[in-house]
């Protein structure tokens, strides 16, 4: 494998300290937070949550300011990352808690086959399903040498074993670690397991930042403080891993990627197609591979991680992968690898079908279920923050700001268009305005082209609500709510067409 890596290094222009033929293959760690929005790290402007370790990695690495997920939903997002495919192209995994079709390749399995030591520690939430009719089972669906829950007494955040995994690795192999925290998923457990000697003081509800979509109440402030506690705990364990890498002398040759699987578990974030749900923090740190430190505005998608890591490892991306490598951006922050980023919102506790396209600073959303609100998943609906919104609405509808009212809005527009550079919270819908007709038409046509070429669909028998939309209580304890997943009727898990990029 080494000659291929040498060719890659020379082709991309990455600087090397010694003769390229003596360079070992790089190591990789992917840190994935659970339910953390893009702007909840200090390096992205967060003023409450303490994230010194992530901020330091960003300062000495590369911060991506235009990185987007394919789904703001836990398992569909993670499944998309590991296959390098859109959710509806992963089979049943388009929806929450469903398996990936067995004909599709997982990128850590390719690395394992090529001699990498591979470990998942923490939240998994991905599984292999059946082989579709007419397809062949992939040989790259067994990705891990070892897995661990990452939990122990006093720490149920999924990161308790990260340092030990790094310490116990075989020292004669390059490694890939998938370190997946359960911070900051509800219900909060960092509060009861808090260790002030490690994490510092808990965040004070009186001084927390309350996003504009929430009502500023004592209950909401405590909810946010508990959330920020988990963000800080996630950051702490990244710092512990970084310290271990330095001690082992392998930091220079290790690419670290820090991201989240979806937005914070609050109203108008998780499951949303707007930036508050679909935009992810993405920090890359690689002392031996990143040429220029700082930030990049280059557009990237979560499906690009698989081909990027494989290419950096000197391996060829699988034919099934729809993403494209952003390795050129690590060498030149001004490089461009894609023009469009697409995302989707499918069933996550509630019936839903939405699609979005991003180009430069424009976002277009097409909602195929506009009759319902996009209030967020059931655990968010049950939260004090959401219930305070409902109480304020009941008391006086006019009391709600436009940002707060948007959480509960029903019906919603079928088409939404935003200029994100001037409207960061996406509150001013430009759809239908004459001066934006050209960009709306172009984005709508490109979105339709993407749906057609990737075999996306809007099933007639779509999955329906499993929870009450007002209380978040479970209403269907059977599987009766499960319907046809998007693309299933068009065998989308058997097409490799990426659509426009």
Number of C-alpha atoms within 10 A of each C-alpha: 11 16 12 13 21 19 14 17 20 12 9 14 14 17 14 13 8 8 8 16 11 11 16 14 19 23 23 23 20 19 23 24 27 28 29 30 28 27 19 23 24 18 21 16 11 14 15 20 24 22 23 17 21 22 18 14 24 24 17 17 25 25 26 23 20 22 24 28 32 29 34 34 29 24 27 33 30 27 28 32 26 23 28 30 29 32 33 27 33 31 28 23 28 31 27 18 16 20 21 29 24 23 25 30 26 28 25 27 19 21 23 20 14 14 12 24 23 24 24 23 23 24 24 20 16 20 16 17 17 13 17 16 9 8 13 12 14 14 15 19 21 17 22 18 12 12 17 18 19 22 19 12 7 13 18 19 27 25 28 21 20 26 18 11 20 19 14 8 14 11 11 8 14 22 22 26 24 23 25 28 30 24 30 28 20 18 13 18 20 24 13 9 13 18 15 9 7 10 17 14 11 18 20 15 19 10 11 17 17 17 16 13 22 22 24 15 15 14 16 22 22 18 19 24 24 22 27 28 26 30 25 26 25 28 23 21 22 22 18 13 20 18 14 17 18 11 10 12 10 13 21 15 19 21 22 22 24 22 22 29 33 34 35 27 26 32 29 30 28 30 31 26 31 25 25 26 29 31 29 29 28 23 24 24 25 23 18 16 22 22 17 15 21 12 18 19 16 19 23 26 26 30 29 26 24 26 26 22 27 19 20 22 26 22 20 14 21 19 10 20 25 24 25 22 21 25 23 17 22 23 19 17 22 13 16 15 17 18 13 18 24 28 25 29 26 26 26 26 23 22 20 22 20 20 21 24 22 23 16 15 14 17 22 27 25 21 21 16 17 18 13 17 16 27 24 25 24 21 18 23 24 17 20 19 24 28 20 18 24 22 12 16 16 11 11 10 12 11 13 18 13 14 17 22 18 18 21 21 16 14 12 16 16 14 20 21 26 24 21 18 11 11 13 14 18 19 16 15 15 18 20 13 11 9 10 14 12 11 15 23 14 11 21 19 12 17 24 16 14 19 20 15 16 25 24 23 19 18 16 11 12 18 24 17 19 23 22 16 21 14 16 21 14 13 12 13 9 8 9 11 19 16 15 16 25 31 24 22 14 16 20 22 30 22 15 18 18 19 18 16 15
